[in-house]
């Protein structure tokens, strides 16, 4: 592995560690590009990550967000929000770009 690749891998590891220590899920630099203006500035076509988290948490009546991923290649495009409920149940909530809950997948 080149020194540059090792450097960037180290930065991602430090970022993930710091986010986890702060009690927040790690968000990759690519995911940070998703804003209220949509995917990579392609118009106001999708809600932002924070709004998706709020919608998903309301859908399962609270809990802790573990991970948030934008599924831009899927049809329909949506946010996938992983939540651990206070009773220990895991959920994956799909939130559409318009803020509608598409599906709730219950885990263990």
N, C-alpha and C positions, 0 to 999 in steps of 0.2 A: 504494500500500500504506500502510495506517495506521501510525502510530508504534508502536502496541501490537503489530501483526502483525510489524513489522520487529524489534521487541525480542525476541519469542519465536523468530523465525527465527534471530536472532543467537545466542540461548541454545542452540538445537539444534545450530547449526554449531560453537559452542565445545565443547559436550558431545561431539560426534562427533570433533572434532579431538583432544580430550584423551583419549578412549577409544582412538583409533587410536595416539596417541603412547605410551600405556601398553601397547600390544600386545593390546588386547582389542577384540572387535567392538562396534560401537555398538549400544546397546539403547535403543529409544525409550521415553519415559515410559509409554506405554500398555502396552508389553511388560513393564515393571517391575512391573505389577500382577499378573502371573501368579506365584503362589506355590504352595507345597505344598498350600495350602487350595483350590486350584482357580482357575478363571477368575472374577475379580472377586468372590471370596468365595462362590461357589455350591457350597460343600461340597468335600470332599476327593476330587475327581473326576479330578484330573490330576497327573502328576508335575511337578516344577518344572523350570525352564530348565537349571539346573546338572546335574540328574540326566539330562535328555535329552542334554546335551552328552557326558556320560560314557558313556552307552549308545552313542551314535553313534560316538564315538572308538574304543570297543572293537570295534564292528562292522567298522570299516575298518582296524583295527590301528594307530591313532595318526594324527598329523597336527596341523594347526592349524585351529581353528574360525575360520571367516571371518564367518559370520552365523548367527543363530538366529531363527526366526520361528514363532510359534504360529499354526497354521491352524485357528482356532476355528470358521470357517464351513464347513469341509470335513466330509465324513462318510466315515470317522471323523475326529474331531478329532485333530490330531497336531502334533508339533513337526517343523519342517523345519530340519535342521542342515546347513549347507554347510561342507565340510572340504576343505582342500588337504593332500594326503598328502605325506610327505617326498620321495617320488619325483616330485612335480609333478602327479600325477593329482588332478583335482577330483571330489568326491563330493557328492551330496545324499542325506542319510539321513533317512527319515521314521520318527519314533519315536512310538508310540501313547501315549495318556494312561496306559496301564498299564505303560509301559516296554519294550514289545515293538518290535523293529525290523520295520516294515511293508514297507519297500522300500529298496533302495540303487540310486541312479541314478549311473552312472559318466559323468564328463565327458571332456574332452580327454585 
